[in-house]
């Protein structure tokens, strides 16, 4: 059993977060992460996005060439407890997850992954100091782990240090065997928005999109960036991809505004019908009812 992703990781929109999580789950197979509601505010009033779970907290199963004792009895016992702890964490059973992860550490204190997982549990519980301590211990044991660097970067981003988070995402990308390079790039984009660095955010989102065009977080953010830049045709390209795959109220509303700007009445009407039908009680539907395209 291997942990994969949580952390893509905009604004405080719970509905969008749930949708992004569902999209990621559909695409990654064995999912090993827990919900981490993320609230990211970008420099522009409309530049909204959170990576869902993910964020992205993640464990990709990438090869750790520095793990010198994966087959010892202690390591096998620790890994078993870690995987149980991960499953409990995924199910929201945090006290049991903590117990299993502490047993993993007791079995093999040189194993970095349980410390990383423990930090994610502490994050879910709002125990920031304990999460920080666990992340730092994990990095001491395995400073080159892509997963740990990605997760710690997201922790920093979520706790007031978005600029300081970026080097950890960059570090996560240095392992050529890392199987999820789009995730730290996406997270770097979200955190760059939070740090008011639009140029860097666009670059990271473009790179993430190039690796994984199905990723809704990067595509949506690129659409927002181009919409705010009044490059409506480019914005339409990205938001259309999102709305064709997994339309959410936020992406539908963005699509409506883009088509309105482009004067494409049939497309605008089609998206409006979808929004009114799928999310009639949403804030976006209320804005549509008032034709508040620029609000």
Wavefront OBJ file of the C-alpha trace (Angstrom):
o trace
v 0.000 0.000 0.000
v 1.512 3.339 -0.984
v 0.508 6.818 -0.202
v -0.144 9.017 -3.148
v -1.428 12.541 -3.311
v -3.590 14.869 -1.358
v -2.418 19.121 -1.756
v -4.355 21.438 -5.681
v -4.134 23.325 -3.652
v -6.789 30.080 -4.772
v -9.687 30.968 -2.524
v -11.758 29.445 0.251
v -14.252 27.520 -1.744
v -15.179 24.269 -0.138
v -17.302 23.069 -3.010
v -14.414 23.481 -5.418
v -12.095 21.689 -3.034
v -14.405 18.709 -2.867
v -14.636 18.652 -6.645
v -10.870 18.842 -7.127
v -10.412 15.994 -4.658
v -12.868 13.875 -6.594
v -11.047 14.626 -9.824
v -7.700 13.684 -8.343
v -9.064 10.506 -6.851
v -10.399 9.499 -10.228
v -7.011 9.960 -11.802
v -4.529 8.522 -9.337
v -5.670 5.052 -8.431
v -4.541 4.190 -4.941
v -5.083 7.415 -3.025
v -3.236 7.844 0.255
v -3.859 11.247 1.688
v -6.305 13.098 3.788
v -8.485 16.126 3.297
v -6.555 19.293 3.985
v -8.905 22.244 3.451
v -6.745 24.920 1.961
v -7.519 28.599 1.746
v -5.334 30.541 -0.614
v -5.992 34.109 -1.634
v -4.339 35.448 -4.686
v -3.356 39.030 -5.457
v -6.354 39.787 -7.655
v -9.893 39.649 -6.221
v -10.896 36.967 -8.708
v -7.654 34.984 -8.706
v -9.024 32.202 -6.595
v -7.821 28.702 -6.192
v -7.025 26.038 -3.705
v -5.365 22.848 -4.603
v -7.352 20.158 -3.140
v -5.952 17.874 -0.735
v -3.905 18.896 -2.756
v -2.198 20.072 -2.399
v -1.115 18.815 -2.155
v -0.012 16.581 0.586
v 1.356 13.563 -1.108
v 3.245 10.345 -1.081
v 3.915 9.168 -4.563
v 5.714 5.933 -4.088
v 8.767 7.311 -5.878
v 11.948 5.354 -5.394
v 14.105 6.436 -2.471
v 17.622 5.439 -3.407
v 18.891 6.491 0.044
v 16.761 4.000 1.942
v 19.500 1.606 3.028
v 17.473 -0.751 5.201
v 14.056 -1.352 3.609
v 14.128 -5.073 4.304
v 15.097 -5.233 7.963
v 12.567 -6.670 10.383
v 12.321 -3.281 12.080
v 11.671 -1.482 8.815
v 9.040 -3.993 7.729
v 7.246 -3.636 11.061
v 7.467 0.138 10.866
v 6.135 0.155 7.319
v 3.173 -1.995 8.310
v 2.234 0.400 11.120
v 2.759 3.370 8.809
v 0.425 1.951 6.188
v -2.205 1.253 8.821
v -1.779 4.782 10.140
v -2.140 6.144 6.633
v -5.390 4.254 6.123
v -6.802 5.520 9.403
v -5.725 9.047 8.511
v -7.402 8.717 5.146
v -10.605 7.682 6.937
v -10.395 10.611 9.344
v -9.653 8.396 12.351
v -6.842 10.577 13.587
v -6.318 9.229 17.138
v -5.875 5.692 15.812
v -3.649 6.993 13.022
v -1.441 8.737 15.575
v -1.096 5.539 17.579
v -0.097 3.484 14.547
v 2.407 6.073 13.350
v 3.996 6.344 16.768
v 4.351 2.575 16.771
v 6.014 2.824 13.367
v 8.518 5.301 14.745
v 9.114 3.151 17.812
v 9.853 0.203 15.535
v 12.325 2.130 13.384
v 13.241 5.674 14.348
v 15.409 6.084 11.248
v 12.440 5.757 8.874
v 11.474 9.198 7.575
v 8.060 8.451 6.082
v 6.182 7.870 9.377
v 7.373 11.269 10.614
v 6.079 12.859 7.433
v 2.762 11.075 7.779
v 2.610 12.052 11.444
v 3.051 15.682 10.410
v 0.070 15.392 8.050
v -2.071 14.033 10.883
v -0.995 16.876 13.150
v -1.841 19.320 10.375
v -5.317 17.824 10.122
v -5.693 18.233 13.882
v -4.496 21.845 13.812
v -1.376 21.028 15.845
v 0.989 23.269 13.928
v 3.963 23.078 16.274
v 3.872 19.285 16.341
v 3.458 19.175 12.573
v 6.483 21.440 12.149
v 8.539 19.282 14.496
v 7.591 16.096 12.670
v 8.314 17.568 9.234
v 11.712 18.758 10.368
v 12.589 15.344 11.746
v 11.463 13.718 8.493
v 13.687 16.072 6.507
v 16.627 15.379 8.807
v 16.271 11.695 8.046
v 15.635 12.077 4.319
v 16.374 15.610 3.082
v 16.008 14.625 -0.573
v 12.567 12.999 -0.368
v 10.306 14.541 -2.982
v 7.178 13.745 -1.000
v 8.464 15.207 2.253
v 9.739 18.360 0.563
v 6.442 18.799 -1.255
v 4.417 18.307 1.913
v 6.571 20.589 4.021
v 6.419 23.249 1.336
v 2.642 23.101 1.445
v 2.721 23.314 5.234
v 4.805 26.498 5.021
v 2.545 27.947 2.334
v -0.530 27.303 4.455
v 1.018 28.850 7.518
v 2.083 32.257 6.315
v 5.341 31.512 4.500
v 4.510 31.083 0.796
v 7.844 32.427 -0.447
v 9.772 30.144 1.872
v 7.734 27.209 0.555
v 8.877 27.500 -3.059
v 12.406 26.039 -2.605
v 10.899 22.894 -1.107
v 8.720 22.380 -4.168
v 11.770 22.928 -6.359
v 13.672 20.388 -4.272
v 10.847 17.901 -4.742
v 11.367 18.121 -8.499
v 15.045 17.211 -8.379
v 14.422 13.469 -8.077
v 14.188 12.158 -11.681
v 12.255 9.136 -10.393
v 9.503 11.201 -8.774
v 6.255 10.078 -10.361
v 4.175 13.187 -9.667
v 6.195 16.242 -10.774
v 3.021 18.117 -11.726
v 1.978 18.319 -8.068
v 4.858 20.376 -6.645
v 4.722 22.580 -9.736
v 1.010 23.133 -9.144
v 1.637 23.840 -5.461
v 4.407 26.259 -6.341
v 1.944 28.076 -8.591
v -0.682 28.344 -5.873
v 1.866 29.548 -3.328
v 3.311 32.045 -5.821
v -0.165 33.509 -6.163
v -0.355 33.805 -2.419
v 3.016 35.559 -2.475
v 1.709 37.976 -5.131
v 4.128 36.735 -7.784
v 1.904 36.348 -10.836
v 4.747 35.779 -13.284
v 6.133 32.869 -11.291
v 2.638 31.476 -10.727
v 1.909 31.448 -14.444
v 5.207 29.726 -15.177
v 4.620 27.001 -12.578
v 1.044 26.414 -13.720
v 2.136 26.205 -17.351
v 4.811 23.656 -16.491
v 2.372 21.646 -14.379
v -0.222 21.740 -17.154
v 2.345 20.589 -19.716
v 3.009 17.488 -17.616
v -0.610 16.828 -16.662
v -3.158 18.580 -18.916
v -5.973 16.897 -17.014
v -5.085 18.688 -13.787
v -8.008 21.051 -13.054
v -6.153 23.268 -10.578
v -3.491 24.464 -12.999
v -5.929 24.806 -15.906
v -8.399 26.807 -13.836
v -5.708 29.127 -12.499
v -4.331 29.714 -15.969
v -7.821 30.596 -17.143
v -8.132 33.090 -14.291
v -4.745 34.615 -15.004
v -5.565 35.144 -18.679
v -9.078 36.391 -17.864
v -7.691 39.062 -15.569
v -5.176 39.948 -18.264
v -8.080 40.298 -20.719
v -6.679 37.534 -22.903
v -10.103 35.963 -23.197
v -9.393 33.509 -26.005
v -6.504 31.972 -24.069
v -8.612 31.902 -20.911
v -11.407 30.158 -22.832
v -9.058 27.364 -23.898
v -8.178 26.417 -20.330
v -11.564 26.841 -18.690
v -13.205 24.811 -21.446
v -10.951 21.878 -20.582
v -12.011 22.100 -16.953
v -15.717 22.422 -17.696
v -15.735 19.541 -20.165
v -14.148 17.194 -17.654
v -15.499 18.185 -14.231
v -17.573 21.380 -14.161
v -17.849 23.117 -10.796
v -19.796 26.309 -9.991
v -16.571 28.344 -9.961
v -15.324 27.074 -13.295
v -18.750 27.383 -14.914
v -19.076 30.976 -13.739
v -15.617 31.788 -15.042
v -16.545 30.193 -18.370
v -19.745 32.233 -18.516
v -17.851 35.470 -17.945
v -15.268 34.573 -20.566
v -17.886 33.730 -23.197
v -19.725 36.938 -22.288
v -16.563 38.928 -22.932
v -16.040 37.112 -26.235
v -19.651 37.723 -27.265
v -20.332 34.006 -27.712
v -24.012 33.932 -26.764
v -24.736 30.223 -27.433
v -21.758 29.092 -25.354
v -22.640 31.538 -22.595
v -26.228 30.316 -22.554
v -25.167 26.667 -22.422
v -22.856 27.218 -19.459
v -25.501 29.332 -17.732
v -28.008 26.512 -18.029
v -25.506 24.081 -16.575
v -24.788 26.365 -13.625
v -28.461 26.998 -12.902
v -29.246 23.292 -13.127
v -26.262 21.921 -11.231
v -25.842 24.535 -8.508
v -28.966 26.711 -8.249
v -28.199 27.754 -4.655
v -24.564 28.670 -5.287
v -23.107 32.139 -5.044
v -22.205 31.875 -8.716
v -25.824 31.210 -9.687
v -26.865 34.254 -7.689
v -24.282 36.383 -9.499
v -25.544 35.026 -12.808
v -29.126 35.946 -11.910
v -27.998 39.565 -11.465
v -25.758 39.488 -14.555
v -22.937 40.586 -12.255
v -20.197 39.597 -14.646
v -17.612 41.978 -13.239
v -18.410 41.648 -9.567
l 1 2 3 4 5 6 7 8 9
l 10 11 12 13 14 15 16 17 18 19 20 21 22 23 24 25 26 27 28 29 30 31 32 33 34 35 36 37 38 39 40 41 42 43 44 45 46 47 48 49 50 51 52 53 54 55 56 57 58 59 60 61 62 63 64 65 66 67 68 69 70 71 72 73 74 75 76 77 78 79 80 81 82 83 84 85 86 87 88 89 90 91 92 93 94 95 96 97 98 99 100 101 102 103 104 105 106 107 108 109 110 111 112 113 114 115 116 117 118 119 120 121 122 123 124 125 126 127 128 129 130 131 132 133 134 135 136 137 138 139 140 141 142 143 144 145 146 147 148 149 150 151 152 153 154 155 156 157 158 159 160 161 162 163 164 165 166 167 168 169 170 171 172 173 174 175 176 177 178 179 180 181 182 183 184 185 186 187 188 189 190 191 192 193 194 195 196 197 198 199 200 201 202 203 204 205 206 207 208 209 210 211 212 213 214 215 216 217 218 219 220 221 222 223 224 225 226 227 228 229 230 231 232 233 234 235 236 237 238 239 240 241 242 243 244 245 246 247 248 249 250 251 252 253 254 255 256 257 258 259 260 261 262 263 264 265 266 267 268 269 270 271 272 273 274 275 276 277 278 279 280 281 282 283 284 285 286 287 288 289 290 291 292 293 294 295
